[in-house]
Amino acid sequence: MRDFVAPVSRRLARTRLASEAAGPRLSSRRGRRRYVCLLLLLFATTALAQVGEKITVNVVEVPVTVLDRDGNAVRGLTAANFELIDEGKPQKITAFDQIDFAATANVTAIAPLNPAARRSFMLLFDLGFSSPTSLARAQEAARRFVAATVRPRDLVAVGSIEPERGFRLLTAFTTDRELVADAITDPRSFHGSDPLQLAGVTKTFDSTHGDDVAPLANPQKSLAFADEEQRQAVLRASQQNEQYVRGRIDKQIEALGVLASTLRAVPGRKQIVLLSEGFDPKYVRGRDARDVAGDRNDLQAIQQNQLWRVDSDARFGNTTSLKLLDEMAHLFRASDVVLHAIDILGVRAQNDISGPRINSNDALYLLATPTGGEVFKNSNDLGASFEKMLRRQEVVYVLTFYGASAKPGRFHNLAVRLIDVPGARVSHRAGYFESGAENAVSRTLTTAEIIVNDIPQHEIRLAAMAAAFPSGGDGAQVPVIVEMNGADLLRGVRAAQTVAEIFVYAFDEEGLVRDRLYQRMSLDLTKVGERLRAGGIKYYATLSLPPGRYAVKSLVKLTDSERRGFARTDLVVPKGGELALAPFFIDERPGDWLLVKGMSHDPGAAYPFAIAGEALVPSAAGRSHGGTRCKLAVIVHNARPDELTVSTTPPSKVLRSVAAGEATQLVIEVDSAVAQLDVTVQKKSAVVAARVMLQ
């Protein structure tokens, strides 16, 4: 949700009232109605003046899926096919979007996408109620699902859950399939090295390992006694064991609720895929209707006036467990999370060598159905269950409307109805929370979600640039400049010291993180405060990337206040020998910045930002200092000046053209009033272009 402010003018209301008061006396019925309306306007204006001079309006985005009778996604709908209702009141759909993931199979993972339309899947391995054999089958099916079924822009996370340890996040929602595959391989003890859990292998961090806690054993007792006293001892022992089992189930349900609450801040609809055999549902809802022997024993106890032998929990269900289940379902709906369950036991037999038995997966229905999810059961082909689930999410409609915010944090119930779509059923988020002046949604968004979904952050003004300098072979040195506004860093800081974290990720077209950087800076404001007020921080570090197209995403976060800034830079790393451009602005007043040198994978590499041997300090944005023009440097790789034709749009003057080995170094004068500059370089039949933005 985003906030807009609509001012209310008391002066306008007073002017209208004064004008009416100066007019003729209202004697007609029409005049009296106008007079009443004016009084109402006066009271409304006064009330608004008492609570403030602005009305906050939420922009609410509602992702919706529509299925036909056969469970297939319905395509081709328009806004006219939907009615959106907020707290019982119909709302006008102000924006409408349709994303067909099946039709965009060739779209790269780094192509921009509305976060509300994202398909986010969490593979949740149930370690407490799954046998090793079934868990191994689930792991193999999950690997195939990630490798062959999900689309490039789909986000996948991996987690584990068990009563003794609760929920554990192994990876964030990410496009990095290699990281996800590593987590699937060892869901019990996987520990990634990335602090944001977005990337797998890295050159920057060493893996850390936590202590694993072995799950508690579930004692199995098989005792037989001949006399009544012994039978009662068995009954008491059985009841104690049932309390232990029921306690484990309650912990599992509570952990699922915590997971749903954690995912509230993640944009879009989240689909949790629980891979589990499930628990015995009798501990929650009571005995199965097919348990004739249990009913017979209860009846016998009642007839013998031995009511203490009747276990009401076993007969009607446990009140505490049912309440926990209801609370869990509410948290899922409020957080726009759907729980699907895949029965990893496969086809269940209701008879074995010992005779008929109840072998139920109904517990999975108890968990999934209240959240709007489905259970995929009785199949030895788990891959088919994954494909069926994904096929139902192929088309996502995003409905947008404006909702006034009166009480920050209040939950609004939503309903979506279909119009002229016979036989179809709709699935949508259950509601939304009002935002307020504190912008709780932005405050609680995870840093990982901001980076993956390119969510703008305006609390810290940030500018970033990245340029590729081929270093021989198949790789390139990619220096990154991140500039942080000093006033924003200092705003609201009362202590003498603050800590800033810098995250830089390079995502390739498949969504893999090819390299990343992390820097934690402790800023002593008694020493650097004046420098920050005058300018800010200029952070310089270097990535190492193979040829390809990348989205380089930079985020800065203050740990004490959680204020953030974000910037994305699109980059092409050329193949060896290709004509390529590396543009950067020249900072003519580098002394305004506090310079921070980060990591370089090749400390011995030559400083790349130089023209005719003169080292320059690059700028992430074009700025003029008292003048109307700034300077743009362009390094043209694998071309000499006499081989090139250079043009710019709008036309700009080339101040210098210098040969430097197999490269040409250009300096172009740019009018600071220009919002963007397109630079095109041609060498015979090869043409490359770059677009630079003046921020």
Secondary structure, DSSP 8 states (H G I E B T S, - for coil): -EEEEEE--HHHHHHHHHHHHTS----SHHHHHHHHHHHHHHHHHHHHHHH-SEEEEEEEEEEEEEE-TTS-B-----GGGEEEEETTEEE---EEEEEETTTTTT--TTS---GGG--EEEEEEESSS--HHHHHHHHHHHHHIIIIIS-TT-EEEEEEEETTTEEEEEEEEES-HHHHHHHHH-TTT---S-TTS--SS-SS---------------------SSHHHHHHHHHHHHHHHHHHHHHHHHHHHHHHHHHHHGGGS-S-EEEEEEE----THHHH-S-TT-HHHHHHHHHHHHTT-GGG--HHHHH--HHHHHHHHHHHHHHHHTTEEEEEEETT-S--SEETTEE-----HHHHHHHGGGT--EE-S-S-HHHHHHHHHHTTSEEEEEEEEEEESSTT-EEEEEEEESS-TT-EEEE--EEE---TT-HHHHHS-HHHHHHHT---BSS-EEEEE--EE-STT-EEEEEEEEEEHHHHHTT--SSEEEEEEEEEEEETTS-EEEEEEEEEEEEHHHHHHHHHHSEEEEEEEEEE-SEEEEEEEEEEETTT--EEEEEEEEEE--TT--EEEEEEE-S-GGGEEEEE---S-TTS----EETTEE--EESS---SSSSEEEEEEEEET--GGG-EEEEES--EEEEEEEETTEEEEEEEEETT-SEEEEEEEETTEEEEEEEE--
